Amino acid sequence: MEIISFYKFLTLDHLETLRAELLEMCQNNQISGSILIAPEGINGTISGRAEDICKVTDYFQSSELFAPMEFKKSLHETKPFRRMLVRIKKEIITMKMNGIDPTHLTGKYLAPLQLKEWLDHGEDILLLDTRNDYEVKVGTFKGAIDPGIKSFSAFPDFIEKHIDEFKGKKIVTFCTGGIRCEKATAYMVSRGLTETYQIEGGVLKYFEDTQPLESDNHWDGECVVFDSRLAVDKALQPTKVKLCYSCFDPLNEGFQEALCLKCQEVQILASKSRMETGQDKYLKNFEERRKFLEKSRAEKHWLSENNLNS
C-alpha cells in the first residue's frame, strides 16, 4: 500500500461542498485515511493502491485551487487506515493563535541536506523540536531542545518563556512533516526571532534525503507517524514501537497491554470510585478490566502493590 501525506496553507471557502467532493473522490478510488480542511487550508494522510493514489494526486495537481501540491510518499505492507474521513476544522493544525498566517509570514526553509551539512560541521545552531512530549521520547535530533509540551497549542507559551535566550540565535525547527513548523516559525518570526529556519518537508523528508548516505544523520531513535505504523526508522521502515492508547507514551518492548500502567491506574481508580458512589452500571466494566489486567504478570504485580485485589 502507498501512503501519502500533504498539506497546504491557502484560503478555502464553501467547506461543506469541498468536503463532499473530497470524500466522494477518495471513496470512489478505494482510498482510506484522513483529510482536514479549514478556512486556512488542507492537511491529510491517506493510503491506497499506487494506481488509486495516483488518481488522487492527479486530482490535486490539476485543481486550480490546490495546484501545485507536494506529497510525501512511503510504503506499507498492510492497510494503515480503517476508513476514509474528511473533517471540517477551525485550523488544519491547532495553535489557537489569531493572526498567524504562514502564507504571509513563516521561517526560512532549510533543505534537509543543508541541515545535515551544518550538523556534520558543527554549525552554531539551536535545534528546536516543535512536537509533543511523547513524540520526543520516541526519537529526536541529538542535542535538540525539547519544549516539553502536551499539545502544539502550548508552543507559543514555551517561546514566550524563552524568548530572551533565543534572541539573536540561529534556530532550526523541526516536526514530522513540516506543517507544525510553518506555524511555529511564523509565530517566532513575528516575535522578533528572525533567524528562524524550518526543515523543508520535516523529519520524514530529512530521512528520505539522508537515507542513501552512509554517515550518521544525527537522529536518535525513531519518528512517530500518525497511522497504524506508529513510528518509522531512519530508513522510513515501520518499527516495533508501541504507544499507550490513552496518553501515547512509549510502552516498553514486550509490554502486551494497550494502556501504560499509569493510565491503567487512572482507569481502575475512576471505575472503583464510580462503584463506591453507587453507579452499579460500571461494576461489570471494572471487573472485566481487572481480569484483563490480571492476564499480565506486570499488571498482577501492579495490582497487588496498589491493594486493588481486596
C-alpha positions in Angstrom: 0.0 0.0 0.0 1.2 3.5 -0.8 0.8 6.3 1.8 0.9 10.0 1.0 1.0 13.0 3.4 0.3 16.5 2.2 -0.7 19.9 3.4 -1.1 23.4 2.0 -2.0 26.7 3.6 -4.4 28.6 1.4 -7.8 30.3 1.7 -10.7 27.8 1.4 -14.4 28.6 1.1 -17.5 26.5 0.8 -16.1 23.9 3.1 -19.2 21.6 3.1 -19.2 21.4 -0.7 -15.5 20.7 -0.7 -15.7 18.1 2.0 -18.4 16.2 0.0 -16.3 16.4 -3.2 -13.1 15.1 -1.5 -14.9 12.3 0.3 -16.6 11.1 -2.9 -13.3 11.2 -4.8 -11.4 9.2 -2.2 -14.2 6.6 -1.7 -14.6 6.1 -5.4 -10.9 5.3 -5.6 -10.8 2.9 -2.5 -8.7 5.4 -0.5 -8.6 5.4 3.3 -7.2 7.9 5.7 -8.0 11.3 7.0 -8.2 14.8 5.4 -8.7 18.0 7.4 -10.0 21.2 5.7 -10.3 24.6 7.3 -10.5 28.2 6.2 -6.7 28.2 6.4 -6.0 25.2 4.2 -5.8 21.4 3.9 -3.9 18.7 5.7 -4.1 15.0 5.0 -2.6 11.5 5.2 -4.2 8.8 3.0 -3.4 5.4 1.7 -4.3 3.0 -1.2 -3.0 1.1 -4.1 -0.4 3.0 -6.1 -2.7 3.4 -9.1 -5.5 4.8 -6.9 -3.2 7.2 -5.1 -2.1 8.4 -8.5 -5.7 9.4 -9.3 -5.9 11.4 -6.1 -2.6 13.2 -6.7 -3.7 13.9 -10.3 -6.9 15.5 -8.9 -4.9 17.9 -6.7 -2.3 18.7 -9.3 -5.0 19.5 -11.9 -7.0 21.6 -9.5 -6.9 25.4 -9.9 -7.5 25.6 -6.2 -4.8 23.3 -4.9 -2.0 23.0 -7.5 0.8 22.8 -7.1 0.7 20.3 -4.2 3.7 18.5 -2.7 3.3 14.9 -1.4 5.5 12.8 0.9 5.2 9.1 -0.1 6.0 5.9 1.8 5.1 2.2 1.5 3.5 -0.2 4.0 2.6 -3.9 3.6 -0.8 -3.6 5.1 -3.6 -1.0 5.1 -2.8 1.6 7.7 -6.3 3.1 8.0 -9.7 1.5 8.5 -11.8 4.1 6.7 -11.9 7.5 4.9 -12.7 10.6 6.9 -12.8 14.2 5.7 -13.4 16.7 8.5 -14.0 20.4 8.7 -11.9 22.1 11.4 -11.2 25.6 12.6 -7.5 25.0 11.9 -5.6 22.3 10.0 -3.0 22.3 12.8 -4.3 23.7 16.1 -2.3 26.6 17.6 -5.2 28.8 18.9 -3.3 32.0 17.9 -5.1 34.6 15.9 -3.2 36.3 13.1 -0.8 33.5 12.4 -0.8 33.1 8.6 2.1 31.1 7.1 1.2 32.2 3.6 2.3 35.8 4.6 5.0 35.1 7.2 7.0 32.0 8.1 10.5 30.8 8.8 13.2 30.3 6.2 13.1 26.9 4.5 16.2 24.7 5.0 16.9 21.8 2.7 17.5 18.5 4.6 20.9 18.0 3.2 21.9 21.6 4.1 21.0 20.8 7.7 23.0 17.6 7.5 26.0 19.6 6.4 25.5 22.1 9.2 25.4 19.3 11.7 28.3 17.5 10.3 30.4 20.7 10.6 29.2 21.7 14.0 27.4 24.9 12.8 26.3 27.1 15.7 22.6 26.5 15.7 19.8 25.6 18.1 17.7 22.6 17.1 14.1 23.1 18.4 11.6 20.2 18.4 8.1 21.5 17.9 6.4 18.2 18.5 4.6 16.9 21.6 6.5 15.3 24.5 5.6 11.7 23.7 6.9 12.1 20.2 10.2 13.4 21.5 10.5 10.3 23.8 10.4 8.1 20.8 13.1 10.0 18.9 14.6 13.4 18.1 17.8 15.0 16.9 20.8 14.7 19.1 21.1 17.8 21.3 17.7 19.2 20.3 15.7 21.3 22.7 12.5 19.6 23.9 9.8 22.1 24.7 8.0 19.5 26.9 4.6 20.3 25.5 1.5 18.1 25.6 -0.1 19.8 22.6 1.0 22.2 19.9 -1.2 25.0 21.2 1.2 25.2 24.2 4.2 26.1 21.9 3.7 29.9 21.9 3.8 29.9 25.7 7.1 28.0 25.6 8.6 30.6 23.2 7.5 33.4 25.4 9.2 31.9 28.4 12.5 31.5 26.5 12.4 34.4 24.0 15.2 36.3 25.6 17.6 33.4 25.4 16.6 32.7 21.8 17.1 36.2 20.5 20.0 36.6 18.1 20.4 32.8 17.8 20.1 30.7 14.6 17.2 28.3 15.3 16.3 25.3 13.2 12.8 23.9 14.0 11.5 20.5 13.0 8.4 18.4 13.1 7.2 15.2 11.4 6.1 16.5 8.0 6.6 20.3 8.2 3.2 21.6 8.9 3.7 22.5 12.6 6.9 24.3 11.8 5.0 26.5 9.3 3.0 28.0 12.2 5.7 27.7 14.8 8.2 29.7 12.8 5.5 32.2 11.8 4.9 32.9 15.5 8.6 33.0 16.3 9.4 35.4 13.4 6.5 37.6 14.5 8.1 37.8 18.0 11.4 39.0 16.6 13.3 35.7 16.2 14.2 36.4 12.6 17.0 33.8 12.2 14.5 31.0 12.4 14.5 28.1 10.0 12.3 25.0 9.3 13.4 21.8 7.7 11.7 21.6 4.3 9.4 18.6 4.3 10.0 17.9 8.0 11.8 14.9 9.6 10.3 12.4 7.1 11.8 14.3 4.2 15.1 14.5 6.1 15.1 10.7 6.5 14.3 10.3 2.8 17.1 12.6 1.7 19.8 11.3 4.1 18.9 7.6 3.9 21.3 6.9 1.0 24.2 8.4 2.9 26.4 6.1 5.0 27.3 8.8 7.6 25.4 9.5 10.8 22.3 11.6 10.2 22.3 12.9 13.8 18.9 11.5 14.7 18.5 9.4 17.8 15.6 6.9 17.9 12.6 6.7 15.6 9.9 9.1 14.4 6.3 8.9 15.4 3.8 8.9 12.4 0.0 9.2 12.6 -1.2 5.9 11.2 -1.1 2.2 12.2 2.7 2.1 11.7 3.0 4.3 14.8 6.7 5.0 14.1 9.3 4.7 11.4 13.1 4.4 11.5 15.7 6.4 9.5 15.1 4.2 6.5 11.3 5.0 6.7 10.5 1.4 7.7 7.9 0.6 10.4 9.3 -0.2 13.8 8.1 -2.2 16.8 7.3 0.9 18.8 4.1 0.7 20.8 2.3 3.7 22.3 -0.2 3.9 25.1 -3.7 4.1 23.7 -4.6 6.9 26.2 -1.5 9.2 26.8 0.6 8.0 23.8 3.7 7.5 26.0 6.0 4.8 24.6 5.5 1.3 26.0 8.4 -0.9 27.0 9.4 -3.6 24.5 7.4 -6.8 25.2 4.6 -4.9 27.0 1.3 -6.6 25.9 -1.3 -4.1 27.1 -2.9 -1.2 25.2 -2.5 1.2 28.2 0.6 2.1 30.2 0.5 1.3 33.9 -0.2 4.9 34.8 -3.3 5.1 32.6 -4.4 1.7 33.8 -4.3 3.1 37.4 -6.3 6.1 36.5 -8.9 4.0 34.7 -9.3 1.5 37.5 -9.4 4.1 40.3 -12.1 6.0 38.3 -14.1 2.9 37.8 -13.8 1.9 41.5 -14.9 5.5 42.5 -18.0 5.2 40.4 -18.8 1.8 42.0 -18.4 3.2 45.5 -20.8 6.0 44.7 -23.5 3.5 43.8 -23.1 3.7 40.0 -23.5 -0.1 39.7 -23.6 0.0 35.9 -19.9 0.4 35.9 -19.3 -2.7 38.1 -19.2 -5.1 35.1 -16.7 -2.9 33.2 -14.5 -2.6 36.2 -14.4 -6.3 36.8 -13.8 -7.0 33.2 -11.0 -4.5 33.2 -9.4 -6.1 36.3 -9.5 -9.5 34.7 -7.9 -8.1 31.6 -5.1 -6.7 33.7 -4.5 -9.9 35.6 -3.5 -11.6 32.3 -0.2 -9.9 32.5 2.5 -10.6 35.2 3.4 -6.9 35.3 -0.2 -5.9 35.9 -0.6 -8.6 38.7 2.4 -7.1 40.5 1.0 -3.6 40.0 -2.5 -4.6 41.3 -1.0 -6.1 44.5 1.2 -3.0 45.0 -1.9 -0.8 44.9 -4.1 -3.0 47.0 -6.8 -3.3 44.4 -7.3 -7.1 44.8 -9.1 -6.8 48.1 
